[in-house]
Amino acid sequence: MPMIDSFLQELEMEVPATRRLLERLPEDKLGWKPHEKAYSLGQLALHVATVPGNVAQMAKQDLMEAPSFQQPAAETRGQLLDALTQSVATAKQTLGGMDDATLNSMWKFIRDGNTVMEMPRAAVLRMIMLNHWYHHRGQLSTYLRSLGVAVPSVYGPTADENPFM
């Protein structure tokens, strides 16, 4: 089995849990922040929705300069769900063309001419696309809990939902 297939299978398996989280976001709270230094709910949710496609596009390049941008915020739940659908489609299309040699080739992330990270593209997909995605999805769950929104099951029961009963 080509290496990319395992990444694509995992991506596909994780989309429903991400979608369930995004579907529960209260639109009237998208500007809410748990702390002044934190992303707003709308910013974090849009980041979660767009990670797969953005990181897949990054991994396609040999060299990535650290971007300097402000994280935009979503204005509606529909915008988030559409962004997730588009992001996953972009990731699948971009990654589908990567063979094992490409995944084993090196990728570099730089800032101001200095190397911040250098690793095989497969590690970029594991660490920055998938693990990074799960990290922020977990943050999103805590935002929901703080707002009193029922947290959906991701890998098992939550205080609000038990998929095994």
DSSP file (Angstrom, degrees, kcal/mol; ACC not computed):
  #  RESIDUE AA STRUCTURE BP1 BP2  ACC     N-H-->O    O-->H-N    N-H-->O    O-->H-N    TCO  KAPPA ALPHA  PHI   PSI    X-CA   Y-CA   Z-CA
    1    1 A M              0   0    0      0, 0.0     5,-0.1     0, 0.0     2,-0.0   0.000 360.0 360.0 360.0 130.8    0.0    0.0    0.0
    2    2 A P    >>  -     0   0    0      0, 0.0     3,-1.3     0, 0.0     4,-0.6  -0.346 360.0-120.3 -60.2 143.6    1.4    3.4   -0.9
    3    3 A M  H >> S+     0   0    0      1,-0.3     3,-1.1     2,-0.2     4,-1.0   0.855 109.4  62.8 -54.2 -39.2    2.2    5.5    2.2
    4    4 A I  H 3> S+     0   0    0     94,-0.3     4,-2.6     1,-0.3    -1,-0.3   0.794  89.6  69.8 -62.4 -27.4   -0.2    8.3    1.3
    5    5 A D  H <> S+     0   0    0     -3,-1.3     4,-2.5     1,-0.2    -1,-0.3   0.876  95.7  52.1 -60.1 -37.8   -3.1    5.9    1.5
    6    6 A S  H <X S+     0   0    0     -3,-1.1     4,-2.2    -4,-0.6    -1,-0.2   0.890 110.7  48.1 -67.4 -36.9   -2.8    5.7    5.3
    7    7 A F  H  X S+     0   0    0     -4,-1.0     4,-2.7     2,-0.2    -2,-0.2   0.926 113.2  47.5 -65.8 -44.2   -2.8    9.5    5.6
    8    8 A L  H  X S+     0   0    0     -4,-2.6     4,-2.4     2,-0.2    -2,-0.2   0.886 111.8  50.3 -65.7 -38.6   -5.9    9.7    3.3
    9    9 A Q  H  X S+     0   0    0     -4,-2.5     4,-2.2    -5,-0.2    -1,-0.2   0.926 112.5  46.7 -64.7 -44.2   -7.7    7.0    5.2
   10   10 A E  H  X S+     0   0    0     -4,-2.2     4,-1.8     2,-0.2    -2,-0.2   0.925 111.4  51.6 -64.3 -43.9   -7.0    8.7    8.6
   11   11 A L  H  X S+     0   0    0     -4,-2.7     4,-1.2     1,-0.2     3,-0.4   0.945 111.1  48.0 -55.7 -49.4   -8.1   12.1    7.2
   12   12 A E  H  < S+     0   0    0     -4,-2.4     3,-0.3     1,-0.2    -1,-0.2   0.872 110.7  51.5 -61.4 -38.5  -11.3   10.6    5.9
   13   13 A M  H  < S+     0   0    0     -4,-2.2     4,-0.4     1,-0.2    -1,-0.2   0.797 110.7  48.5 -69.6 -28.2  -12.0    8.9    9.2
   14   14 A E  H  X S+     0   0    0     -4,-1.8     4,-1.8    -3,-0.4    -1,-0.2   0.649  90.1  80.8 -88.5 -16.3  -11.5   12.1   11.2
   15   15 A V  H  X S+     0   0    0     -4,-1.2     4,-2.9    -3,-0.3     5,-0.2   0.908  86.8  55.4 -60.3 -45.1  -13.7   14.4    9.2
   16   16 A P  H  > S+     0   0    0      0, 0.0     4,-2.4     0, 0.0    -1,-0.2   0.902 108.3  48.2 -58.9 -40.3  -17.1   13.3   10.7
   17   17 A A  H  > S+     0   0    0     -4,-0.4     4,-1.8     2,-0.2    -2,-0.2   0.902 113.0  48.4 -65.0 -40.0  -15.9   14.1   14.3
   18   18 A T  H  X S+     0   0    0     -4,-1.8     4,-2.3     1,-0.2    -1,-0.2   0.920 111.0  50.5 -65.0 -43.3  -14.6   17.5   13.1
   19   19 A R  H  X S+     0   0    0     -4,-2.9     4,-2.5     1,-0.2    -2,-0.2   0.905 106.9  54.6 -61.5 -42.0  -17.9   18.2   11.3
   20   20 A R  H  X S+     0   0    0     -4,-2.4     4,-0.9    -5,-0.2    -1,-0.2   0.898 109.2  48.3 -60.3 -40.1  -19.9   17.3   14.5
   21   21 A L  H >< S+     0   0    0     -4,-1.8     3,-0.9     1,-0.2     4,-0.4   0.949 112.8  46.9 -63.6 -48.0  -17.9   19.8   16.5
   22   22 A L  H >< S+     0   0    0     -4,-2.3     3,-1.1     1,-0.2    -2,-0.2   0.849 106.1  59.4 -64.2 -34.2  -18.4   22.6   13.9
   23   23 A E  H 3< S+     0   0    0     -4,-2.5    -1,-0.2     1,-0.2    -2,-0.2   0.760 103.2  53.7 -65.7 -23.7  -22.1   21.8   13.6
   24   24 A R  T << S+     0   0    0     -3,-0.9    -1,-0.2    -4,-0.9    -2,-0.2   0.523  77.7 119.8 -89.9  -5.4  -22.5   22.6   17.3
   25   25 A L    <   -     0   0    0     -3,-1.1     2,-0.6    -4,-0.4    52,-0.1  -0.396  66.1-127.4 -65.8 129.1  -20.9   26.0   17.4
   26   26 A P    >   -     0   0    0      0, 0.0     3,-2.2     0, 0.0     4,-0.2  -0.668  12.1-149.3 -77.1 118.6  -23.3   28.7   18.5
   27   27 A E  G >  S+     0   0    0     -2,-0.6     3,-1.1     1,-0.3     4,-0.2   0.805  95.0  60.3 -59.5 -30.1  -23.3   31.4   15.8
   28   28 A D  G 3  S+     0   0    0      1,-0.2    -1,-0.3     2,-0.1     3,-0.1   0.516 105.6  49.7 -77.1  -2.0  -24.0   34.1   18.4
   29   29 A K  G X  S+     0   0    0     -3,-2.2     3,-2.2     1,-0.1    12,-0.4   0.249  70.7 110.9-116.6  11.0  -20.7   33.2   20.2
   30   30 A L  T <  S+     0   0    0     -3,-1.1    12,-3.4     1,-0.3    13,-0.4   0.741  81.0  51.9 -62.2 -21.6  -18.2   33.2   17.3
   31   31 A G  T 3  S+     0   0    0     10,-0.2    -1,-0.3    -4,-0.2     2,-0.1   0.488  85.9 116.9 -88.7  -3.9  -16.6   36.3   18.7
   32   32 A W    <   -     0   0    0     -3,-2.2     9,-2.4     8,-0.1    10,-0.2  -0.382  43.7-169.7 -70.0 140.6  -16.2   34.7   22.2
   33   33 A K        -     0   0    0      7,-0.2     7,-0.2    -2,-0.1     3,-0.1  -0.991  23.9-147.6-128.3 138.3  -12.7   34.2   23.6
   34   34 A P  S    S+     0   0    0      0, 0.0     2,-0.3     0, 0.0    -1,-0.1   0.710  90.7   8.1 -74.5 -18.2  -11.8   32.2   26.7
   35   35 A H  S >  S-     0   0    0      4,-0.2     3,-1.5     1,-0.0     0, 0.0  -0.979  79.7-110.3-157.6 152.7   -8.9   34.6   27.3
   36   36 A E  T 3  S+     0   0    0     -2,-0.3     4,-0.1     1,-0.3    -1,-0.0   0.779 118.9  49.3 -61.1 -26.5   -7.7   37.9   25.8
   37   37 A K  T 3  S+     0   0    0      2,-0.1    -1,-0.3    -3,-0.0     2,-0.1   0.535  97.6  91.2 -89.2  -6.4   -4.7   36.1   24.3
   38   38 A A  S <  S-     0   0    0     -3,-1.5     2,-0.1     1,-0.1     3,-0.1  -0.449  84.8-100.0 -87.9 159.0   -6.7   33.3   22.8
   39   39 A Y        -     0   0    0     -2,-0.1    -4,-0.2     1,-0.1    -1,-0.1  -0.395  43.9-108.3 -63.3 152.0   -8.3   33.0   19.3
   40   40 A S     >  -     0   0    0     -7,-0.2     4,-2.9     1,-0.1     5,-0.3  -0.377  33.2-103.1 -72.1 164.8  -12.0   33.7   19.2
   41   41 A L  H  > S+     0   0    0     -9,-2.4     4,-2.6   -12,-0.4     5,-0.2   0.910 124.7  50.3 -56.1 -43.1  -14.3   30.8   18.7
   42   42 A G  H  > S+     0   0    0    -12,-3.4     4,-1.8     2,-0.2    32,-1.3   0.859 111.5  47.4 -66.0 -36.3  -14.8   31.9   15.1
   43   43 A Q  H  > S+     0   0    0    -13,-0.4     4,-2.2    30,-0.3    -2,-0.2   0.948 114.9  44.8 -68.9 -49.0  -11.0   32.1   14.5
   44   44 A L  H  X S+     0   0    0     -4,-2.9     4,-2.7     1,-0.2    -2,-0.2   0.918 113.6  50.6 -62.0 -43.6  -10.2   28.8   16.1
   45   45 A A  H  X S+     0   0    0     -4,-2.6     4,-2.5    -5,-0.3    -1,-0.2   0.897 110.4  48.4 -63.7 -40.5  -13.1   27.1   14.3
   46   46 A L  H  X S+     0   0    0     -4,-1.8     4,-1.6     2,-0.2    -1,-0.2   0.884 110.9  51.8 -67.4 -36.6  -12.0   28.4   10.9
   47   47 A H  H  X S+     0   0    0     -4,-2.2     4,-1.3     2,-0.2     3,-0.3   0.945 110.7  47.9 -62.0 -47.3   -8.5   27.3   11.6
   48   48 A V  H  < S+     0   0    0     -4,-2.7     3,-0.4     1,-0.2    -2,-0.2   0.917 111.4  51.3 -58.6 -44.0   -9.7   23.8   12.4
   49   49 A A  H  < S+     0   0    0     -4,-2.5     4,-0.3     1,-0.2    -1,-0.2   0.818 117.0  38.3 -64.0 -31.0  -11.8   23.7    9.3
   50   50 A T  H  X S+     0   0    0     -4,-1.6     4,-2.3    -3,-0.3     5,-0.3   0.507  86.2  95.2-103.9  -4.8   -8.9   24.8    7.0
   51   51 A V  H  X S+     0   0    0     -4,-1.3     4,-2.9    -3,-0.4     5,-0.4   0.928  82.3  52.6 -54.7 -51.7   -6.0   22.9    8.4
   52   52 A P  H  > S+     0   0    0      0, 0.0     4,-2.2     0, 0.0    -1,-0.2   0.930 115.5  38.4 -55.6 -50.4   -6.1   19.8    6.1
   53   53 A G  H  > S+     0   0    0     -4,-0.3     4,-2.1     2,-0.2    -2,-0.2   0.910 117.8  49.3 -66.6 -42.7   -6.1   21.7    2.9
   54   54 A N  H  X S+     0   0    0     -4,-2.3     4,-2.0     1,-0.2    -1,-0.2   0.921 114.2  44.4 -64.2 -43.8   -3.7   24.4    4.0
   55   55 A V  H  X S+     0   0    0     -4,-2.9     4,-2.9    -5,-0.3    -1,-0.2   0.887 110.4  54.6 -71.3 -37.1   -1.1   21.9    5.3
   56   56 A A  H  X S+     0   0    0     -4,-2.2     4,-1.0    -5,-0.4    -1,-0.2   0.922 109.8  48.0 -59.6 -42.3   -1.4   19.7    2.3
   57   57 A Q  H  X S+     0   0    0     -4,-2.1     4,-0.6     1,-0.2     3,-0.3   0.893 111.7  50.3 -64.4 -39.7   -0.7   22.7    0.1
   58   58 A M  H >< S+     0   0    0     -4,-2.0     3,-1.3     1,-0.2    -2,-0.2   0.926 107.1  53.9 -61.8 -44.7    2.3   23.6    2.3
   59   59 A A  H 3< S+     0   0    0     -4,-2.9    -1,-0.2     1,-0.3    -2,-0.2   0.721  98.0  65.3 -66.3 -20.6    3.7   20.0    2.2
   60   60 A K  H 3< S+     0   0    0     -4,-1.0    -1,-0.3    -3,-0.3    -2,-0.2   0.788  92.5  76.5 -70.3 -27.6    3.6   20.2   -1.6
   61   61 A Q  S << S-     0   0    0     -3,-1.3     3,-0.1    -4,-0.6    47,-0.1  -0.489  74.9-141.9 -83.3 153.4    6.3   22.9   -1.6
   62   62 A D  S    S+     0   0    0      1,-0.3    46,-1.9    -2,-0.2     2,-0.4   0.817  90.6  27.2 -78.3 -32.3   10.0   22.2   -0.9
   63   63 A L  E     -a  108   0A   0     44,-0.2     2,-0.5    46,-0.0    -1,-0.3  -0.997  67.1-166.5-137.0 131.7   10.4   25.3    1.2
   64   64 A M  E     -a  109   0A   0     44,-2.8    46,-2.9    -2,-0.4     2,-0.4  -0.976  11.7-148.1-124.3 122.1    7.8   27.2    3.2
   65   65 A E  E     -a  110   0A   0     -2,-0.5    46,-0.2    44,-0.2    44,-0.0  -0.719  36.6-102.5 -83.6 134.6    8.4   30.7    4.5
   66   66 A A        -     0   0    0     44,-3.2    46,-0.2    -2,-0.4     2,-0.1  -0.366  41.5-129.6 -57.9 125.1    6.6   31.4    7.8
   67   67 A P        -     0   0    0      0, 0.0     2,-0.6     0, 0.0    -1,-0.1  -0.428  10.0-149.6 -76.8 152.8    3.5   33.4    7.1
   68   68 A S        +     0   0    0     -2,-0.1     2,-0.3     2,-0.0    -2,-0.0  -0.901  45.4 127.3-121.0 101.1    2.7   36.6    8.9
   69   69 A F        -     0   0    0     -2,-0.6     2,-0.4     3,-0.0     0, 0.0  -0.972  58.7-110.7-148.9 160.1   -1.0   36.9    9.0
   70   70 A Q        -     0   0    0     -2,-0.3    -2,-0.0     1,-0.0     0, 0.0  -0.793  41.4-112.4 -90.6 137.5   -3.9   37.4   11.3
   71   71 A Q        -     0   0    0     -2,-0.4   -27,-0.1     1,-0.0   -28,-0.1  -0.588  34.3-135.9 -70.6 117.4   -6.2   34.4   11.7
   72   72 A P        -     0   0    0      0, 0.0     2,-0.4     0, 0.0   -26,-0.2  -0.293  15.7-129.3 -69.0 161.9   -9.5   35.3   10.1
   73   73 A A        -     0   0    0    -27,-0.1   -30,-0.3   -28,-0.1     2,-0.2  -0.876  13.8-118.1-113.7 145.7  -12.8   34.5   11.9
   74   74 A A        -     0   0    0    -32,-1.3     3,-0.1    -2,-0.4   -32,-0.1  -0.516  14.8-161.3 -75.6 149.4  -15.8   32.7   10.5
   75   75 A E  S    S+     0   0    0      1,-0.2     2,-0.3    -2,-0.2    -1,-0.1   0.632  71.3  23.1-104.6 -20.3  -19.0   34.6   10.5
   76   76 A T  S  > S-     0   0    0      1,-0.1     4,-1.4   -34,-0.1    -1,-0.2  -0.970  70.0-121.6-143.9 159.0  -21.4   31.6   10.2
   77   77 A R  H  > S+     0   0    0     -2,-0.3     4,-2.5     1,-0.2     5,-0.2   0.886 114.8  57.6 -64.3 -39.5  -21.6   27.9   10.9
   78   78 A G  H  > S+     0   0    0      1,-0.2     4,-2.5     2,-0.2     5,-0.2   0.889 102.6  53.5 -59.0 -40.2  -22.4   27.4    7.2
   79   79 A Q  H  > S+     0   0    0      1,-0.2     4,-2.3     2,-0.2    -1,-0.2   0.896 110.0  48.8 -60.8 -40.2  -19.1   29.1    6.3
   80   80 A L  H  X S+     0   0    0     -4,-1.4     4,-2.4     2,-0.2    -2,-0.2   0.924 111.5  47.4 -66.5 -45.3  -17.2   26.8    8.6
   81   81 A L  H  X S+     0   0    0     -4,-2.5     4,-2.2     1,-0.2    -2,-0.2   0.892 113.7  48.1 -66.0 -39.0  -18.9   23.6    7.2
   82   82 A D  H  X S+     0   0    0     -4,-2.5     4,-2.5    -5,-0.2    -1,-0.2   0.900 110.7  52.2 -64.8 -40.7  -18.2   24.8    3.6
   83   83 A A  H  X S+     0   0    0     -4,-2.3     4,-2.7    -5,-0.2    -2,-0.2   0.897 109.6  49.4 -63.5 -40.2  -14.6   25.6    4.5
   84   84 A L  H  X S+     0   0    0     -4,-2.4     4,-2.7     2,-0.2     5,-0.3   0.941 111.0  49.1 -63.7 -47.0  -14.1   22.1    6.0
   85   85 A T  H  X S+     0   0    0     -4,-2.2     4,-2.0     1,-0.2    -2,-0.2   0.928 115.5  43.6 -58.2 -46.4  -15.6   20.4    2.9
   86   86 A Q  H  X S+     0   0    0     -4,-2.5     4,-2.6     2,-0.2    -1,-0.2   0.900 112.9  52.3 -66.5 -41.5  -13.4   22.5    0.6
   87   87 A S  H  X S+     0   0    0     -4,-2.7     4,-2.5    -5,-0.2    -2,-0.2   0.915 110.8  46.3 -62.5 -44.7  -10.3   22.0    2.8
   88   88 A V  H  X S+     0   0    0     -4,-2.7     4,-2.7     2,-0.2    -1,-0.2   0.900 112.3  50.9 -66.5 -40.5  -10.7   18.2    2.8
   89   89 A A  H  X S+     0   0    0     -4,-2.0     4,-2.4    -5,-0.3    -2,-0.2   0.914 111.5  48.3 -62.1 -42.3  -11.3   18.1   -0.9
   90   90 A T  H  X S+     0   0    0     -4,-2.6     4,-2.8     2,-0.2     5,-0.3   0.920 111.8  49.8 -62.8 -44.3   -8.1   20.2   -1.5
   91   91 A A  H  X S+     0   0    0     -4,-2.5     4,-3.1     2,-0.2     5,-0.3   0.936 111.6  47.7 -61.3 -47.0   -6.1   17.9    0.9
   92   92 A K  H  X S+     0   0    0     -4,-2.7     4,-2.1     1,-0.2    -1,-0.2   0.921 114.7  45.8 -61.2 -44.4   -7.3   14.8   -0.9
   93   93 A Q  H  X S+     0   0    0     -4,-2.4     4,-0.6    -5,-0.2    -1,-0.2   0.930 117.6  43.3 -65.0 -44.9   -6.6   16.2   -4.4
   94   94 A T  H >< S+     0   0    0     -4,-2.8     3,-0.7    -5,-0.2    -2,-0.2   0.928 119.7  40.9 -67.4 -46.6   -3.1   17.5   -3.3
   95   95 A L  H >< S+     0   0    0     -4,-3.1     3,-2.4    -5,-0.3    -1,-0.2   0.805  99.1  74.1 -75.5 -29.0   -2.1   14.4   -1.4
   96   96 A G  H 3< S+     0   0    0     -4,-2.1    -1,-0.2    -5,-0.3    -2,-0.2   0.758  95.5  52.7 -56.7 -25.3   -3.5   11.9   -3.8
   97   97 A G  T << S+     0   0    0     -3,-0.7     2,-0.6    -4,-0.6    -1,-0.3   0.399  84.3 106.3 -91.0   2.6   -0.6   12.7   -6.2
   98   98 A M    <   -     0   0    0     -3,-2.4   -94,-0.3     4,-0.1     2,-0.1  -0.738  52.2-164.0 -90.4 120.1    2.2   12.1   -3.6
   99   99 A D     >  -     0   0    0     -2,-0.6     4,-2.3   -96,-0.1     5,-0.2  -0.387  38.9 -93.8 -90.2 176.1    4.2    8.9   -4.1
  100  100 A D  H  > S+     0   0    0      1,-0.2     4,-1.8     2,-0.2     5,-0.2   0.863 124.7  55.4 -60.6 -37.5    6.4    7.3   -1.4
  101  101 A A  H  > S+     0   0    0      1,-0.2     4,-0.7     2,-0.2    -1,-0.2   0.914 109.3  47.3 -62.7 -41.4    9.5    9.1   -2.8
  102  102 A T  H >4 S+     0   0    0      1,-0.2     3,-0.9     2,-0.2    19,-0.4   0.925 110.7  51.5 -64.4 -44.4    7.8   12.5   -2.5
  103  103 A L  H 3< S+     0   0    0     -4,-2.3    19,-2.7     1,-0.3    20,-0.3   0.804 111.6  47.8 -64.3 -28.8    6.7   11.6    1.1
  104  104 A N  H 3< S+     0   0    0     -4,-1.8    -1,-0.3    -5,-0.2    -2,-0.2   0.581  92.7  99.9 -87.0 -10.2   10.2   10.7    2.0
  105  105 A S  S << S-     0   0    0     -3,-0.9    16,-2.3    -4,-0.7    17,-0.2  -0.414  82.3 -96.9 -77.1 155.8   11.7   13.8    0.5
  106  106 A M  E     - B   0 120A   0     14,-0.2     2,-0.4    -2,-0.1    -1,-0.1  -0.405  32.0-165.9 -80.7 147.6   12.7   16.7    2.8
  107  107 A W  E     - B   0 119A   0     12,-2.7    12,-2.2    -2,-0.1     2,-0.4  -0.958   8.2-154.8-127.3 144.1   10.5   19.8    3.4
  108  108 A K  E     -aB  63 118A   0    -46,-1.9   -44,-2.8    -2,-0.4     2,-0.5  -0.974   8.8-162.1-130.2 138.9   11.8   22.9    5.1
  109  109 A F  E     -aB  64 117A   0      8,-2.9     7,-3.2    -2,-0.4     8,-1.7  -0.979  21.6-179.1-117.0 123.1   10.1   25.7    7.1
  110  110 A I  E     -aB  65 115A   0    -46,-2.9   -44,-3.2    -2,-0.5     2,-0.4  -0.865  19.8-164.5-125.1 157.0   12.0   28.9    7.4
  111  111 A R  E >  S- B   0 114A   0      3,-2.4     3,-2.2    -2,-0.3   -46,-0.0  -0.974  81.9 -13.7-138.6 124.5   11.5   32.3    9.1
  112  112 A D  T 3  S-     0   0    0     -2,-0.4     3,-0.1     1,-0.3    -1,-0.0   0.856 129.8 -53.2  52.3  39.4   13.6   35.3    8.1
  113  113 A G  T 3  S+     0   0    0      1,-0.2     2,-0.4     0, 0.0    -1,-0.3   0.372 114.6 115.6  81.8  -4.8   16.0   33.0    6.3
  114  114 A N  E <  S-B  111   0A   0     -3,-2.2    -3,-2.4     1,-0.0     2,-0.4  -0.821  70.6-117.5-101.2 136.4   16.5   30.7    9.3
  115  115 A T  E     +B  110   0A   0     -2,-0.4    -5,-0.3    -5,-0.2     3,-0.1  -0.578  33.1 173.1 -72.5 123.1   15.4   27.1    9.3
  116  116 A V  E    S+     0   0A   0     -7,-3.2     2,-0.3    -2,-0.4    -6,-0.2   0.807  70.0   2.9 -94.6 -41.5   12.8   26.5   11.9
  117  117 A M  E     -B  109   0A   0     -8,-1.7    -8,-2.9     2,-0.0    -1,-0.4  -0.994  55.7-177.9-145.6 146.7   12.0   22.9   10.9
  118  118 A E  E     +B  108   0A   0     -2,-0.3   -10,-0.2   -10,-0.2   -12,-0.1  -0.934  27.4 133.1-145.9 124.6   13.2   20.4    8.4
  119  119 A M  E     -B  107   0A   0    -12,-2.2   -12,-2.7    -2,-0.3     5,-0.0  -0.979  57.7 -74.7-161.0 163.9   11.6   17.0    8.0
  120  120 A P  E >>  -B  106   0A   0      0, 0.0     4,-1.6     0, 0.0     3,-0.8  -0.359  46.9-114.8 -63.8 150.6   10.3   14.5    5.5
  121  121 A R  H 3> S+     0   0    0    -16,-2.3     4,-2.4   -19,-0.4     5,-0.2   0.843 116.1  61.8 -57.5 -34.5    7.0   15.4    4.0
  122  122 A A  H 3> S+     0   0    0    -19,-2.7     4,-2.1     1,-0.2    -1,-0.3   0.895 104.2  49.0 -59.2 -38.6    5.4   12.3    5.7
  123  123 A A  H <> S+     0   0    0     -3,-0.8     4,-3.2   -20,-0.3     5,-0.5   0.859 107.2  55.5 -68.7 -35.2    6.4   13.8    9.1
  124  124 A V  H  X>S+     0   0    0     -4,-1.6     4,-2.0     2,-0.2     5,-1.6   0.934 109.7  46.4 -60.2 -45.6    4.8   17.2    8.0
  125  125 A L  I  <>S+     0   0    0     -4,-2.4     5,-2.5     3,-0.2    -2,-0.2   0.907 117.3  43.0 -65.6 -41.1    1.5   15.4    7.3
  126  126 A R  I  <>S+     0   0    0     -4,-2.1     5,-3.0    -5,-0.2     6,-0.2   0.964 126.4  29.2 -67.5 -51.9    1.6   13.5   10.6
  127  127 A M  I  <>S+     0   0    0     -4,-3.2     5,-1.4     3,-0.2    -3,-0.2   0.942 131.5  27.5 -79.3 -49.7    2.7   16.3   12.8
  128  128 A I  I  <5S+     0   0    0     -4,-2.0    -3,-0.2    -5,-0.5    -2,-0.1   0.851 128.8  34.7 -90.3 -36.0    1.4   19.5   11.2
  129  129 A M  I  ><S+     0   0    0     -5,-1.6     4,-1.1    -4,-0.1    -3,-0.2   0.969 131.9  19.7 -82.0 -58.9   -1.7   18.3    9.4
  130  130 A L  I  ><S+     0   0    0     -5,-2.5     4,-2.6     2,-0.2     5,-0.2   0.983 129.2  38.8 -81.1 -58.5   -3.0   15.5   11.6
  131  131 A N  I  ><S+     0   0    0     -5,-3.0     4,-2.4     1,-0.2    -3,-0.2   0.912 119.1  49.6 -60.2 -41.8   -1.6   16.0   15.1
  132  132 A H  H  ><S+     0   0    0     -5,-1.4     4,-2.1    -6,-0.2    -1,-0.2   0.894 110.7  51.2 -61.1 -41.7   -1.9   19.8   14.8
  133  133 A W  H  X S+     0   0    0     -4,-1.1     4,-2.1     2,-0.2    -2,-0.2   0.920 110.4  48.0 -61.4 -46.3   -5.5   19.3   13.7
  134  134 A Y  H  X S+     0   0    0     -4,-2.6     4,-2.3     2,-0.2    -2,-0.2   0.892 108.8  55.1 -64.6 -39.3   -6.4   17.1   16.6
  135  135 A H  H  X S+     0   0    0     -4,-2.4     4,-1.8    -5,-0.2    -1,-0.2   0.949 112.4  41.3 -57.5 -51.2   -4.8   19.5   19.0
  136  136 A H  H  X S+     0   0    0     -4,-2.1     4,-2.3     1,-0.2    -1,-0.2   0.815 110.7  57.2 -71.1 -29.2   -6.9   22.4   17.8
  137  137 A R  H  X S+     0   0    0     -4,-2.1     4,-1.7     2,-0.2    -1,-0.2   0.889 106.1  51.2 -66.3 -37.5  -10.0   20.2   17.7
  138  138 A G  H  X S+     0   0    0     -4,-2.3     4,-1.8     2,-0.2    -2,-0.2   0.900 108.3  51.5 -63.6 -41.2   -9.5   19.4   21.3
  139  139 A Q  H  X S+     0   0    0     -4,-1.8     4,-2.1     1,-0.2    -2,-0.2   0.918 106.7  54.2 -59.6 -42.5   -9.2   23.1   22.1
  140  140 A L  H  X S+     0   0    0     -4,-2.3     4,-2.3     1,-0.2    -1,-0.2   0.876 104.4  54.9 -60.9 -37.7  -12.5   23.6   20.2
  141  141 A S  H  X S+     0   0    0     -4,-1.7     4,-2.4     1,-0.2    -1,-0.2   0.902 107.6  49.1 -61.2 -41.1  -14.1   21.0   22.5
  142  142 A T  H  X S+     0   0    0     -4,-1.8     4,-2.5     2,-0.2    -2,-0.2   0.865 108.1  53.9 -69.8 -33.4  -13.1   22.9   25.6
  143  143 A Y  H  X S+     0   0    0     -4,-2.1     4,-1.6     2,-0.2    -2,-0.2   0.942 109.4  48.9 -60.8 -46.3  -14.5   26.1   24.1
  144  144 A L  H  <>S+     0   0    0     -4,-2.3     5,-2.7     1,-0.2     4,-0.3   0.934 111.3  48.9 -59.6 -46.5  -17.8   24.4   23.6
  145  145 A R  H ><5S+     0   0    0     -4,-2.4     3,-1.6     1,-0.2    -1,-0.2   0.920 109.4  52.5 -59.7 -44.4  -17.8   23.1   27.1
  146  146 A S  H 3<5S+     0   0    0     -4,-2.5    -1,-0.2     1,-0.3    -2,-0.2   0.803 109.2  50.5 -62.3 -28.7  -17.0   26.5   28.5
  147  147 A L  T 3<5S-     0   0    0     -4,-1.6    -1,-0.3    -3,-0.3    -2,-0.2   0.424 118.7-111.0 -89.2   0.6  -19.9   27.9   26.5
  148  148 A G  T < 5 +     0   0    0     -3,-1.6     2,-0.4    -4,-0.3    -3,-0.2   0.701  69.4 144.5  78.6  18.8  -22.3   25.3   27.9
  149  149 A V      < -     0   0    0     -5,-2.7    -1,-0.3    -6,-0.2     2,-0.1  -0.752  59.9-104.0 -92.5 136.9  -22.7   23.5   24.6
  150  150 A A        -     0   0    0     -2,-0.4    -1,-0.1    -3,-0.1    -5,-0.1  -0.397  35.4-133.6 -59.7 127.2  -23.0   19.7   24.6
  151  151 A V        -     0   0    0     -2,-0.1     9,-0.4     1,-0.0    10,-0.2  -0.745  19.6-133.4 -88.8 123.3  -19.7   18.3   23.5
  152  152 A P        -     0   0    0      0, 0.0     2,-0.2     0, 0.0     7,-0.1  -0.314  27.9 -92.4 -74.0 158.4  -20.1   15.5   20.8
  153  153 A S        +     0   0    0      1,-0.2  -133,-0.1     5,-0.1     9,-0.1  -0.476  44.4 169.0 -65.3 135.7  -18.3   12.2   21.0
  154  154 A V  S    S-     0   0    0      2,-0.6    -1,-0.2    -2,-0.2  -137,-0.1   0.712  82.5  -9.2-110.9 -60.7  -15.0   12.2   19.1
  155  155 A Y  S    S-     0   0    0      1,-0.2    -2,-0.1     2,-0.1     3,-0.0   0.451 132.4 -24.7-116.0  -6.4  -13.3    8.9   20.2
  156  156 A G  S    S-     0   0    0      5,-0.1    -2,-0.6     7,-0.0    -1,-0.2  -0.938  98.2 -19.7-179.4-165.4  -15.7    7.8   22.9
  157  157 A P        -     0   0    0      0, 0.0     2,-0.3     0, 0.0     5,-0.2  -0.206  46.6-168.9 -63.5 147.8  -18.1    9.1   25.5
  158  158 A T        -     0   0    0      3,-3.0     3,-0.1    -7,-0.1    -5,-0.1  -0.708  46.1 -94.0-116.8 177.2  -18.3   12.7   26.6
  159  159 A A  S    S+     0   0    0     -2,-0.3     3,-0.1     1,-0.2    -9,-0.0   0.704 127.9  38.0 -63.5 -17.1  -20.3   14.0   29.6
  160  160 A D  S    S+     0   0    0     -9,-0.4     2,-0.4     1,-0.3    -1,-0.2   0.647 120.4  33.0-107.9 -20.2  -23.0   14.8   27.0
  161  161 A E        -     0   0    0    -10,-0.2    -3,-3.0    -3,-0.1    -1,-0.3  -0.992  49.6-172.2-148.3 130.7  -23.0   11.9   24.5
  162  162 A N    >   -     0   0    0     -2,-0.4     3,-1.4    -5,-0.2    -3,-0.0  -0.922   3.3-171.1-125.3 105.7  -22.2    8.2   24.7
  163  163 A P  T 3  S+     0   0    0      0, 0.0    -1,-0.1     0, 0.0    -7,-0.0   0.604  83.3  64.0 -71.4  -8.8  -22.0    6.5   21.3
  164  164 A F  T 3         0   0    0      1,-0.2    -2,-0.0     0, 0.0    -8,-0.0   0.443 360.0 360.0 -95.2   0.0  -21.9    3.1   22.9
  165  165 A M    <         0   0    0     -3,-1.4    -1,-0.2     0, 0.0     0, 0.0   0.387 360.0 360.0-117.8 360.0  -25.3    3.2   24.5
